[in-house]
Amino acid sequence: MTIFAYTHSQAIKTKQRLKDLERHGLRLDRLARENLRSGAVAGAGLDWPNYDGRRLTKAYADFKKRNDVDPRKGAQLLHTIGIGVSPSWIRETGDLHDPANPRNVQVFDAAIAWVKSFAGDDAIVSARMDLDEEGGGWVDVYFAPIRQQKYKGRTQTKSIISVNMCLEETAVSLGYPKGSHYTALNTGWAKFAQQHLDPAIERGRPRSDTGKEHLTPRQYKAEKRAEKKAADAAAAEQKAIEQKSVLEAATVAVEEERKELNRSFEDTTKTLMEIFTDPNLDNLEPKPAVGTWKAPQSLVSRANKLGPLKSTVLKVLDALAAKMAEIRVRLDAILKREQQLDQVIGELVEMKDRLKAEDAEVVDRARALVRSAEDHTAMDDPSPQ
């Protein structure tokens, strides 16, 4: 992966612009709030000389007082330059937003050292490396180069703040025309980064070479958000397509399973009907406590087709066999009782016939006695003839 070094310069010509930059550094403006990374502490970062350096109005006033200088009338008050390297280089040694990541510290120190190298050791007003935004590897350095102003007809010089003089010197020292300030700054930082950070670092390519529009941080972030939104939408669409495919496959599988269950239900129902209408069911004996259950083969073969239901059906058949055995015992008792009753009835009939015969015999004997008595009476009667 290619690691780039790049810069972005901006002139500060008015006190109002200085105040606007101060509000941004202190995280008081709307843009700073919008750019705040989720979960980050506003204002987190590295500062030079300390956090008070973000109060640019005071820092600039103190700088002028300390050095007894002012800018020329109509000239820049000071200059701000954004100095960066590819975030991937910093991530090699830790989190991009960790102030203790050694490469964050290296880039911060190198950026300040580089500006001092061409602007002067006493030129730095303030510097900060924001670690509360999504991006990283970026240092904002505010500097006011002090140069000597010569006056016509005088041998004396006066110390003034002259950004333009400083940038022209830098361009010429790097072999560029005086007016090629920003091109020279990009080249100068790339060389410094190669020497002091990593020789693999390359200079960021100019727009004239790439044909690309250079974006402000805000535009870049908006573009990245749009790209992320588009990527998220594409990912969501792809996920929806995959889920649809999975759902369709699951629907087909469920339908097949439903059909299989339906077939299995029909087969099971048919088998159960065959079992419980089997003529051999009447001959089924209860399962013995010990030994093999000698159930009819037709019932066994059908029960083996039932899979998980087999054990349940066998329990039902065992209970049914026990109930049938109980009923058979009761039927046998009833049949035996009927036989006993038939025998008793037969004996009663015989007794009745015998008594009837005896009654007839008694009647006949009685009649015979009556006739005999009548005959004797007739013989003893003295009446005349």
C-alpha positions as CSV (number, residue, x, y, z in Angstrom):
1,M,0.0,0.0,0.0
2,T,1.3,3.4,-1.0
3,I,1.8,5.9,1.8
4,F,1.5,9.6,0.9
5,A,2.5,12.9,2.4
6,Y,0.5,16.0,1.6
7,T,-0.3,19.5,2.8
8,H,-3.1,22.1,2.6
9,S,-2.3,25.8,3.1
10,Q,-4.5,28.7,4.0
11,A,-3.8,32.4,4.5
12,I,-5.3,34.1,7.6
13,K,-5.8,37.7,6.6
14,T,-8.4,38.9,9.2
15,K,-9.0,38.8,12.9
16,Q,-12.5,37.4,12.2
17,R,-11.0,34.5,10.3
18,L,-8.6,33.9,13.3
19,K,-11.6,33.9,15.6
20,D,-13.5,31.4,13.4
21,L,-10.5,29.0,13.4
22,E,-10.3,29.4,17.2
23,R,-13.9,28.4,17.6
24,H,-13.3,25.4,15.4
25,G,-10.3,24.3,17.4
26,L,-12.2,24.7,20.7
27,R,-15.0,22.7,19.1
28,L,-17.6,25.5,19.5
29,D,-18.8,25.7,15.9
30,R,-21.4,23.6,14.1
31,L,-18.9,22.1,11.7
32,A,-16.8,20.7,14.6
33,R,-19.9,19.2,16.2
34,E,-20.9,17.6,12.9
35,N,-17.5,16.1,12.4
36,L,-17.2,14.8,16.0
37,R,-16.5,11.0,15.9
38,S,-19.1,8.9,17.7
39,G,-17.9,8.1,21.2
40,A,-15.0,10.6,21.0
41,V,-14.3,13.3,23.6
42,A,-14.5,16.8,21.9
43,G,-11.1,18.4,21.8
44,A,-9.1,15.2,22.2
45,G,-5.7,15.4,20.5
46,L,-2.2,16.6,20.7
47,D,-1.4,20.3,21.2
48,W,1.5,22.7,21.1
49,P,2.6,24.3,23.3
50,N,-0.5,23.0,25.2
51,Y,-4.3,23.1,24.9
52,D,-4.4,26.9,25.4
53,G,-2.8,27.1,22.0
54,R,-6.3,26.5,20.6
55,R,-7.2,30.0,21.8
56,L,-5.6,31.5,18.7
57,T,-6.5,35.1,19.3
58,K,-4.6,35.2,22.6
59,A,-1.9,32.9,21.3
60,Y,-1.3,35.3,18.3
61,A,-1.3,38.4,20.5
62,D,1.1,36.8,22.9
63,F,3.3,35.8,19.9
64,K,3.5,39.4,18.6
65,K,4.2,40.7,22.1
66,R,6.9,38.2,22.8
67,N,8.7,38.9,19.5
68,D,7.7,42.5,19.2
69,V,6.5,42.1,15.7
70,D,3.5,42.9,13.5
71,P,2.6,42.0,9.9
72,R,2.9,44.6,7.2
73,K,-0.2,46.5,6.5
74,G,-2.6,44.5,4.3
75,A,-0.5,41.4,4.5
76,Q,-1.4,38.0,6.1
77,L,-1.6,38.0,9.9
78,L,-0.3,34.5,9.9
79,H,-0.6,31.3,7.9
80,T,-2.1,27.8,8.7
81,I,-0.9,24.7,7.0
82,G,-2.5,21.3,7.3
83,I,0.2,18.6,7.3
84,G,-0.7,14.9,6.8
85,V,0.3,11.4,6.0
86,S,-1.8,8.4,5.0
87,P,-3.8,7.1,8.1
88,S,-2.8,3.5,7.2
89,W,0.8,4.3,8.1
90,I,-0.3,5.3,11.6
91,R,-2.5,2.3,12.0
92,E,0.5,0.0,11.6
93,T,1.5,0.8,15.2
94,G,-1.9,1.2,16.9
95,D,-5.2,2.9,16.9
96,L,-5.5,5.9,14.5
97,H,-7.0,8.1,17.3
98,D,-4.8,7.0,20.2
99,P,-2.7,10.0,21.4
100,A,-0.2,7.4,22.7
101,N,0.3,5.8,19.3
102,P,4.0,6.5,18.6
103,R,3.3,7.3,15.0
104,N,0.8,10.0,16.0
105,V,3.5,11.5,18.2
106,Q,6.1,11.2,15.4
107,V,3.9,12.9,12.8
108,F,2.9,15.7,15.2
109,D,6.5,16.4,16.2
110,A,7.8,16.1,12.6
111,A,5.2,18.6,11.3
112,I,6.2,21.2,13.8
113,A,9.9,20.5,13.2
114,W,9.4,20.9,9.4
115,V,7.6,24.2,9.7
116,K,10.4,25.5,12.0
117,S,13.0,24.3,9.4
118,F,11.7,26.8,6.8
119,A,9.8,29.4,8.8
120,G,12.1,29.7,11.8
121,D,12.4,28.3,15.3
122,D,10.4,31.2,16.7
123,A,7.7,31.1,14.0
124,I,5.2,28.7,15.5
125,V,2.1,30.2,17.1
126,S,0.1,27.1,17.8
127,A,-0.3,23.5,16.5
128,R,-2.7,20.7,17.1
129,M,-3.5,17.2,15.9
130,D,-7.3,16.4,16.2
131,L,-8.1,12.9,17.3
132,D,-11.8,13.4,17.9
133,E,-12.8,13.1,14.2
134,E,-13.2,10.2,11.8
135,G,-10.0,10.9,9.9
136,G,-6.4,11.1,11.3
137,G,-2.8,11.6,10.5
138,W,-3.4,15.4,10.1
139,V,-1.7,18.3,12.0
140,D,-2.7,21.9,11.8
141,V,0.2,24.3,12.3
142,Y,-0.3,28.1,12.7
143,F,2.9,30.1,12.1
144,A,4.0,33.6,11.6
145,P,7.5,33.8,10.0
146,I,9.6,36.7,11.2
147,R,11.7,38.4,8.6
148,Q,13.8,41.6,8.3
149,Q,12.2,44.4,6.4
150,K,14.6,46.8,4.7
151,Y,13.7,50.4,4.0
152,K,14.9,52.4,1.0
153,G,17.7,54.8,1.9
154,R,18.2,53.3,5.4
155,T,20.7,50.8,6.7
156,Q,18.4,49.7,9.6
157,T,16.0,46.8,9.3
158,K,12.8,46.0,11.2
159,S,11.5,42.7,12.3
160,I,8.0,42.0,10.7
161,I,5.7,39.0,10.1
162,S,6.0,38.1,6.4
163,V,4.4,34.9,5.3
164,N,4.9,35.7,1.7
165,M,8.7,36.3,2.0
166,C,9.0,33.0,3.9
167,L,7.0,31.0,1.3
168,E,9.0,32.5,-1.6
169,E,12.2,31.5,0.1
170,T,11.0,28.0,0.5
171,A,9.9,27.7,-3.1
172,V,13.2,28.9,-4.5
173,S,15.2,26.7,-2.1
174,L,13.4,23.7,-3.6
175,G,13.9,24.8,-7.2
176,Y,10.5,26.2,-7.8
177,P,9.5,29.7,-9.0
178,K,8.7,32.2,-6.3
179,G,5.0,31.9,-6.9
180,S,4.8,28.1,-6.6
181,H,4.4,28.3,-2.8
182,Y,1.9,25.4,-2.3
183,T,3.6,23.1,-4.7
184,A,6.8,23.7,-3.0
185,L,5.3,23.1,0.4
186,N,4.0,19.7,-0.7
187,T,7.4,18.7,-2.0
188,G,9.2,20.0,1.1
189,W,7.0,18.1,3.5
190,A,7.3,14.8,1.5
191,K,11.1,15.1,1.5
192,F,11.1,15.8,5.2
193,A,8.7,12.9,6.0
194,Q,10.9,10.5,4.0
195,Q,14.0,11.6,5.9
196,H,12.4,11.7,9.4
197,L,9.4,9.3,9.3
198,D,9.7,6.6,6.6
199,P,11.6,6.5,3.3
200,A,8.7,4.7,1.7
201,I,6.5,7.8,2.0
202,E,5.7,9.4,-1.3
203,R,4.6,12.9,-2.2
204,G,0.9,13.4,-2.8
205,R,0.1,13.7,-6.5
206,P,-0.9,17.2,-7.7
207,R,-4.3,17.7,-9.3
208,S,-2.6,18.6,-12.6
209,D,-1.3,15.0,-12.7
210,T,-4.3,13.1,-11.4
211,G,-7.1,15.3,-12.9
212,K,-9.0,14.9,-9.7
213,E,-10.6,17.7,-7.8
214,H,-8.9,18.4,-4.4
215,L,-11.6,18.4,-1.8
216,T,-11.8,20.3,1.5
217,P,-12.0,18.1,4.6
218,R,-15.7,18.7,4.8
219,Q,-16.3,17.8,1.1
220,Y,-14.1,14.8,1.5
221,K,-16.1,13.6,4.5
222,A,-19.4,14.2,2.7
223,E,-18.1,12.2,-0.2
224,K,-17.0,9.4,2.0
225,R,-20.4,9.4,3.7
226,A,-22.1,9.2,0.4
227,E,-19.8,6.4,-0.7
228,K,-20.5,4.5,2.6
229,K,-24.2,5.1,2.2
230,A,-24.1,3.7,-1.3
231,A,-22.0,0.8,-0.2
232,D,-24.3,0.1,2.8
233,A,-27.3,0.3,0.4
234,A,-25.6,-2.1,-2.0
235,A,-24.7,-4.4,0.9
236,A,-28.3,-4.2,2.2
237,E,-29.6,-5.0,-1.3
238,Q,-27.2,-7.9,-1.7
239,K,-28.2,-9.2,1.8
240,A,-31.9,-8.9,0.9
241,I,-31.3,-10.9,-2.3
242,E,-29.4,-13.5,-0.3
243,Q,-32.1,-13.6,2.3
244,K,-34.7,-13.9,-0.4
245,S,-32.8,-16.8,-2.0
246,V,-32.5,-18.5,1.4
247,L,-36.2,-17.9,2.1
248,E,-37.2,-19.3,-1.3
249,A,-35.0,-22.4,-0.7
250,A,-36.4,-22.8,2.8
251,T,-40.0,-22.5,1.4
252,V,-39.3,-25.2,-1.1
253,A,-37.7,-27.4,1.6
254,V,-40.7,-26.8,3.9
255,E,-43.1,-27.6,1.1
256,E,-41.2,-30.8,0.3
257,E,-41.2,-31.6,4.0
258,R,-44.9,-30.9,4.2
259,K,-45.6,-33.3,1.3
260,E,-43.3,-35.9,2.9
261,L,-45.1,-35.5,6.2
262,N,-48.4,-35.8,4.4
263,R,-47.3,-39.0,2.7
264,S,-45.9,-40.3,6.0
265,F,-49.2,-39.4,7.7
266,E,-51.2,-41.2,5.1
267,D,-48.9,-44.2,5.2
268,T,-49.0,-44.3,9.0
269,T,-52.8,-44.0,9.0
270,K,-53.1,-46.8,6.5
271,T,-50.7,-49.0,8.5
272,L,-52.6,-48.3,11.7
273,M,-55.9,-49.2,10.1
274,E,-54.4,-52.5,8.8
275,I,-53.1,-53.2,12.3
276,F,-56.3,-52.6,14.2
277,T,-58.5,-54.3,11.6
278,D,-56.2,-57.4,11.3
279,P,-58.2,-60.6,11.9
280,N,-55.3,-61.9,13.9
281,L,-55.8,-59.2,16.4
282,D,-58.4,-61.5,18.1
283,N,-55.6,-64.0,18.7
284,L,-53.2,-61.6,20.2
285,E,-51.9,-62.6,23.6
286,P,-50.5,-60.1,26.2
287,K,-46.7,-59.6,26.3
288,P,-45.2,-61.9,28.8
289,A,-43.2,-60.5,31.7
290,V,-40.3,-62.7,30.7
291,G,-39.4,-64.1,27.3
292,T,-40.4,-63.3,23.7
293,W,-43.8,-61.9,22.8
294,K,-45.2,-64.2,20.3
295,A,-47.4,-61.7,18.4
296,P,-48.9,-62.6,15.0
297,Q,-46.3,-61.9,12.2
298,S,-48.8,-59.7,10.3
299,L,-49.0,-57.3,13.2
300,V,-45.2,-57.3,13.8
301,S,-44.4,-56.6,10.2
302,R,-46.8,-53.7,10.1
303,A,-45.6,-52.3,13.4
304,N,-42.0,-52.2,12.1
305,K,-43.1,-49.7,9.4
306,L,-44.2,-47.1,12.0
307,G,-40.7,-45.9,13.0
308,P,-41.0,-43.7,16.2
309,L,-44.6,-44.7,16.6
310,K,-43.7,-48.4,16.9
311,S,-43.2,-48.5,20.6
312,T,-46.4,-46.5,21.3
313,V,-48.4,-48.9,19.0
314,L,-46.9,-51.9,20.7
315,K,-47.9,-50.6,24.1
316,V,-51.5,-50.1,22.8
317,L,-51.5,-53.6,21.3
318,D,-50.2,-55.0,24.6
319,A,-52.9,-53.2,26.6
320,L,-55.5,-54.3,24.0
321,A,-54.3,-57.9,24.2
322,A,-54.5,-57.7,28.0
323,K,-58.1,-56.3,27.8
324,M,-59.1,-59.0,25.3
325,A,-57.6,-61.7,27.4
326,E,-59.6,-60.4,30.4
327,I,-62.7,-60.3,28.2
328,R,-62.1,-63.9,27.0
329,V,-61.8,-65.0,30.6
330,R,-65.1,-63.4,31.4
331,L,-66.7,-64.8,28.3
332,D,-65.5,-68.3,29.2
333,A,-67.0,-67.8,32.6
334,I,-70.3,-66.8,31.1
335,L,-70.3,-69.7,28.7
336,K,-69.5,-72.1,31.6
337,R,-72.4,-70.6,33.5
338,E,-74.7,-70.9,30.5
339,Q,-73.7,-74.6,30.3
340,Q,-74.4,-75.0,34.0
341,L,-77.8,-73.4,33.6
342,D,-78.6,-75.5,30.5
343,Q,-77.7,-78.6,32.6
344,V,-79.9,-77.5,35.5
345,I,-82.8,-76.6,33.1
346,G,-82.4,-80.1,31.5
347,E,-82.5,-81.7,34.9
348,L,-85.6,-79.6,35.8
349,V,-87.3,-80.6,32.6
350,E,-86.6,-84.3,33.3
351,M,-87.9,-83.8,36.9
352,K,-91.0,-82.2,35.6
353,D,-91.6,-85.0,33.1
354,R,-91.0,-87.5,35.8
355,L,-93.4,-85.8,38.2
356,K,-95.9,-85.5,35.5
357,A,-95.7,-89.2,34.8
358,E,-96.0,-89.9,38.5
359,D,-99.0,-87.6,38.7
360,A,-100.6,-89.4,35.8
361,E,-99.9,-92.7,37.5
362,V,-101.4,-91.5,40.8
363,V,-104.5,-90.2,39.0
364,D,-104.9,-93.5,37.2
365,R,-104.5,-95.4,40.4
366,A,-107.0,-93.1,42.1
367,R,-109.5,-93.7,39.4
368,A,-108.9,-97.4,39.6
369,L,-109.6,-97.3,43.3
370,V,-112.8,-95.3,42.8
371,R,-114.1,-97.8,40.2
372,S,-113.2,-100.7,42.5
373,A,-115.1,-99.0,45.3
374,E,-118.1,-98.4,43.2
375,D,-118.2,-102.0,42.1
376,H,-118.2,-103.3,45.7
377,T,-121.0,-100.9,46.6
378,A,-123.2,-102.2,43.8
379,M,-122.8,-105.8,44.9
380,D,-123.8,-105.1,48.5
381,D,-127.0,-103.1,47.7
382,P,-130.2,-105.1,49.1
383,S,-132.8,-103.2,47.0
384,P,-135.3,-105.4,45.0
385,Q,-134.8,-106.0,41.4
